[in-house]
Every structure is written in C-alpha cells, then in structure tokens.
Amino acid sequence: MTDVVIVGRIAIDEWVLSEREQQSARTPTDTYGGSGANMATLLARLGMDVGLVAKIGCDDVGVHYRDRLIELGVNVDYLQTGYHRTAVCRIIPGVSYEWLDDVIAFPSVTASDLTGALAGAEVAIFSDCAPGKDVVLPEASYWVPQLWLRSPLREPRAALLPWRAVFVNSRERGELENLMGSTVGELSKQTKTTWIVTDESKDTICWQSGISIRYQVDPVAPVVALGGGDALAAAFVFARYEGLSMENAIDLGHMAARKVVQQVACQLEQEHADELLSTVDAMRGRNGFA
C-alpha cells in the first residue's frame, strides 16, 4: 500500500547567479527540481510512503538524482530512463526562467503503466500533466496543472474527472478557463472538486460548489517565486491526508511555500519538514484531537 503516487517532472534547476551570489557559500549553482520531484521529496520528508512516476535522463545527473530519491525514501520503481540528458530549468533569480529540453521532462506512460503505479495508492497527484480518460484514479486525487496547458499532453476532458482538488496558478487560470469554456466558479459547481487558485504572494482563493473563500497570505519578499506552488500543494495534501481542516491545510501550504520562495532552491530540507510537522501537531492540539 502506497500513501501517495505523484506523476510529474524531474529536472535540474540551473541558477544563473550574479558575482555576489556566486561568492556566497550558501548559494548553489545547480539544485534538484521538477514539480513532481519537488512534491515527492517534501511528502517523503513528512513521513509519507511516496511513489514517483517521472522521466529521467540516462546521464550521470539522472543516476545521482535517482540515488537521492531512494535515499529520501521515494519509491522509484516507475521512473523511466530516456535516451537523453536529464531536463534542465535555467533560472535567473528575480528575473525569469526557461525550460531546456522541455518535452522530455514529462513522463510518457501508458494507461497500463499508470494502473500499476496507482495500484493500492490512497492518493494520486498529477503535476504538470493529466492522465488519459482510461486511467482509474484513487478517490483522493489532486491535479496541479501549472505548465500542463503548454505541454503536448493536452486532455481538457481530464479536468472534469472527479478530482479532490485542482491547484491552478492565477497566470494559468485564464488559459484553463478558455480551454474548458467555463469559469473556475462554474467548474466548481459542475463537480465535487475544490478549485484552489494561488497567486504567489497574494491571497489564495478556494472555490467549492460555486462559492469562493479567500485565505490571506502573510506578506513575504521572495528570492525567487518558483517551487512555492509545489510546496503549497504537497503540504496541503499532507494536511488533508492527516485529517486537518481546509483552513489548516491552506495555512500549512502557505507556510511551506514561504520557506521555498525565500531560498535559492525549489525543494525543502528535513529541517523545514520538521517545522511543518511541529505546526501540524500544534494545529491538532488547537482542534482538540491527537
């Protein structure tokens, strides 16, 4: 039995740093990234049994990345090795980012492969891609589209599958609504899905049954606004898996996102996960259950 299976990207983040940034021993030039791996590593650090479906290169970087995931306790049985280098995302902090070898970062798996990966999983998270209509999802399944709308894996109908929640950044919201021919509010009426709209340092909006609730975000000056959405989604899913309320789950997601955007890396370390776990314990205490 697997707690959660994530389908998404693996990549190396290549940081283009100024001379001043390069002189800082705390500032790396390359870090581990990719939306799927970002979430998988955080959930593994939080103590969940995590499997990752992703595509990785046949280069030394891919080998090291696989070893790191294994070391963190991520199940890599469904990682696919392609005849190419591991994908790279080039980042200029505070300015821009661009994908190199973009398409190969997406997993390319058949419905039967996904059936095997998802077998026994209690939760599924699809990040940057959407499953075909023949894929049977666990009841608790989440979708983090992000770059999916600009990928070759376009299946608009998948958005109407019974997702527990859909996370969409405000930048992609308009594109999603145009593609679906309906607003997020209307989509929330048509399904039992909770639609969670994030906007970096702005408030998070949750739509349920056509009604929106706004959750305030504490102001933060980001080093780079990348990886925050991945951390928010992963922490949110963990909190809901642990039985916490929607409000507590959003708060934990905001906390995780703040930690990511204030560093030059898109993945959190164990010390960050320990802080999140302490926060979860405090939330449980306030809510009156152990």
C-alpha positions in Angstrom: 0.0 0.0 0.0 1.4 3.4 -1.0 0.2 6.6 0.6 0.6 8.8 -2.4 1.8 8.4 -6.0 2.9 11.6 -7.9 3.1 11.9 -11.7 5.2 14.8 -12.8 8.6 16.2 -13.7 12.2 15.6 -12.7 14.7 18.3 -13.6 17.8 20.1 -12.5 17.5 23.8 -11.7 20.4 25.7 -13.2 20.7 29.1 -11.4 22.3 32.0 -13.3 23.8 34.0 -10.4 25.5 37.3 -10.1 29.1 37.5 -8.9 27.9 38.5 -5.4 25.6 35.5 -5.3 28.3 33.2 -6.5 30.6 34.3 -3.7 28.1 33.1 -1.1 28.9 29.6 0.1 25.2 29.1 0.8 24.1 29.7 -2.8 24.3 26.7 -5.1 24.6 26.9 -8.8 22.5 23.8 -9.5 19.8 22.3 -7.4 17.3 19.4 -7.7 13.9 20.4 -9.1 10.9 19.4 -11.2 7.4 19.8 -9.9 6.8 16.1 -9.3 10.0 15.6 -7.6 9.6 18.7 -5.5 6.4 17.4 -4.1 7.6 13.8 -3.7 10.6 14.8 -1.7 8.7 17.0 0.6 6.0 14.4 1.3 8.7 11.8 1.9 10.3 14.1 4.4 6.9 14.5 6.1 6.8 10.7 6.6 4.5 9.6 3.7 5.1 6.5 1.6 5.6 8.1 -1.8 6.0 6.8 -5.3 7.1 8.9 -8.2 6.2 8.4 -11.9 8.6 10.6 -14.0 11.1 10.7 -16.8 14.8 11.0 -16.1 17.9 11.2 -18.3 20.4 8.5 -18.9 23.3 10.8 -17.9 25.2 10.9 -14.6 22.9 13.6 -13.3 20.0 11.2 -13.7 21.8 8.5 -11.9 22.6 10.8 -9.0 19.0 12.1 -8.9 17.6 8.6 -8.7 20.0 7.7 -5.9 19.0 10.9 -4.0 15.3 10.0 -4.3 16.0 6.5 -3.0 17.9 7.9 -0.1 15.0 10.1 0.8 12.7 7.1 0.7 10.8 7.8 -2.5 9.8 4.7 -4.5 11.4 5.0 -7.9 10.1 1.8 -9.4 8.2 3.8 -12.0 10.9 6.2 -13.0 11.5 6.0 -16.7 15.0 6.5 -18.2 15.1 8.0 -21.6 18.0 8.3 -24.2 18.6 11.9 -23.4 20.1 14.1 -20.7 18.0 15.0 -17.6 15.9 18.1 -18.2 17.2 21.4 -17.1 15.3 24.6 -15.9 17.5 27.7 -16.2 16.6 30.3 -13.6 17.7 33.9 -13.2 16.6 34.9 -9.7 14.1 37.7 -9.7 14.1 37.9 -13.5 12.9 34.8 -15.4 13.3 31.1 -16.0 13.2 28.9 -19.1 13.0 25.2 -19.7 15.7 23.4 -21.7 14.7 20.1 -23.2 11.2 20.8 -22.1 9.2 17.9 -23.5 11.5 15.2 -22.1 10.7 16.3 -18.6 7.2 14.9 -18.9 6.6 11.2 -18.1 5.3 9.3 -21.1 3.4 6.3 -19.6 0.6 4.1 -20.9 -2.6 3.6 -19.1 -1.5 0.1 -18.1 1.8 1.5 -16.6 -0.2 4.1 -14.6 -2.6 1.4 -13.4 0.3 -0.5 -12.0 1.8 2.6 -10.4 -1.5 3.7 -8.9 -2.5 0.2 -7.6 -3.0 0.4 -3.9 -2.3 4.1 -3.7 -4.6 6.1 -1.4 -3.8 9.4 -3.1 -2.7 10.4 -6.5 -1.2 13.8 -7.5 -0.8 14.7 -11.2 1.6 17.6 -11.7 2.2 19.3 -15.0 0.3 16.6 -16.8 -3.1 15.0 -16.8 -4.0 11.3 -17.2 -5.9 9.9 -20.1 -9.6 9.2 -19.6 -9.0 5.5 -19.3 -6.8 5.9 -16.2 -8.6 4.9 -12.9 -7.7 7.3 -10.2 -7.8 6.8 -6.4 -10.7 8.6 -4.8 -8.4 11.2 -3.3 -6.7 12.6 -6.4 -5.3 16.0 -6.9 -4.3 17.9 -10.0 -1.6 20.6 -10.2 -1.7 21.7 -13.9 0.9 24.6 -13.8 2.7 24.1 -17.1 0.4 21.4 -18.3 -1.6 23.7 -20.6 1.6 24.5 -22.6 2.7 20.9 -22.8 1.9 18.4 -25.6 -0.2 16.3 -23.1 -3.5 18.2 -23.7 -6.6 16.4 -22.5 -9.1 19.0 -21.5 -11.7 16.4 -20.5 -9.4 15.2 -17.8 -10.2 18.4 -15.9 -13.7 17.1 -15.3 -12.6 13.8 -13.7 -13.5 13.5 -10.0 -10.5 15.4 -8.6 -10.5 16.0 -4.9 -8.8 19.4 -5.6 -7.3 21.3 -8.6 -4.5 23.8 -7.9 -4.1 26.4 -10.6 -1.9 29.5 -10.6 -3.6 32.7 -11.4 -1.3 33.0 -14.5 -2.8 29.8 -15.9 -6.3 30.4 -14.7 -7.4 32.4 -17.8 -5.9 29.8 -20.1 -7.6 27.0 -18.3 -11.0 28.7 -18.4 -10.6 29.4 -22.1 -9.7 25.8 -22.7 -12.6 24.4 -20.7 -15.1 27.1 -21.8 -16.1 27.8 -18.3 -15.0 29.8 -15.3 -13.5 28.3 -12.2 -16.6 29.1 -10.3 -18.8 27.3 -12.8 -16.4 24.4 -12.9 -16.7 24.1 -9.1 -20.5 23.8 -9.5 -20.2 21.0 -12.1 -18.0 18.7 -9.9 -17.3 18.0 -6.3 -13.8 19.3 -6.9 -12.3 22.1 -4.8 -10.6 24.6 -7.1 -7.6 26.3 -5.3 -6.3 29.4 -7.1 -2.9 30.7 -6.0 -1.1 33.9 -6.9 2.4 33.9 -5.4 2.4 36.5 -2.6 -1.4 37.3 -3.0 -4.2 35.6 -1.2 -5.3 32.0 -2.1 -8.9 31.6 -3.2 -10.8 28.3 -2.8 -13.9 27.5 -4.9 -16.4 24.9 -3.7 -19.9 24.5 -5.2 -19.6 27.9 -6.8 -18.8 29.7 -3.6 -15.3 31.2 -3.1 -13.4 31.6 0.2 -10.3 33.8 0.4 -7.4 32.8 2.6 -5.0 35.5 3.5 -1.3 35.2 2.7 1.3 36.8 5.0 3.5 39.2 3.0 6.9 37.8 2.1 9.7 39.1 -0.1 10.6 36.1 -2.3 14.1 35.4 -3.5 12.5 33.6 -6.5 8.9 32.8 -7.0 9.5 29.2 -8.1 8.6 26.0 -6.3 6.1 27.7 -4.0 3.1 26.2 -5.7 4.6 22.7 -5.4 5.3 23.1 -1.7 1.8 24.5 -1.1 0.1 21.6 -2.9 2.2 19.0 -1.2 1.7 20.4 2.3 -2.0 20.9 1.7 -2.4 17.3 0.6 -0.4 16.1 3.6 -2.6 18.1 6.0 -5.8 16.8 4.4 -4.5 13.3 4.5 -3.8 13.8 8.2 -7.4 14.9 8.7 -6.9 18.6 9.2 -9.4 21.2 8.1 -9.4 23.1 4.8 -8.2 26.2 6.6 -5.4 24.4 8.4 -4.3 22.7 5.2 -4.1 26.1 3.4 -2.2 27.6 6.3 0.3 24.7 6.2 0.6 25.1 2.4 1.3 28.8 2.8 4.0 28.1 5.4 5.7 25.6 3.1 5.5 28.0 0.1 7.1 30.8 2.1 10.0 28.7 3.0 10.6 27.7 -0.6 10.4 31.1 -2.2 12.9 32.6 0.3 15.7 30.3 -0.7 17.7 29.5 -3.9 16.3 26.0 -4.3 12.8 24.6 -5.1 13.0 21.7 -2.6 12.8 21.8 1.1 15.2 20.1 3.5 14.4 17.9 6.5 14.6 20.9 9.0 11.8 22.6 7.1 9.7 19.4 7.1 10.3 19.1 10.8 8.9 22.7 11.3 5.9 21.8 9.3 5.3 18.6 11.4 5.5 20.7 14.5 2.9 23.1 13.1 0.6 20.1 12.3 0.9 18.9 15.9 0.0 22.4 17.1 -3.0 22.5 14.8 -4.2 19.2 16.1 -3.9 20.5 19.7 -5.9 23.6 18.9 -8.6 21.4 17.1 -8.8 19.1 20.1 -7.6 15.8 18.6 -4.3 13.9 18.9 
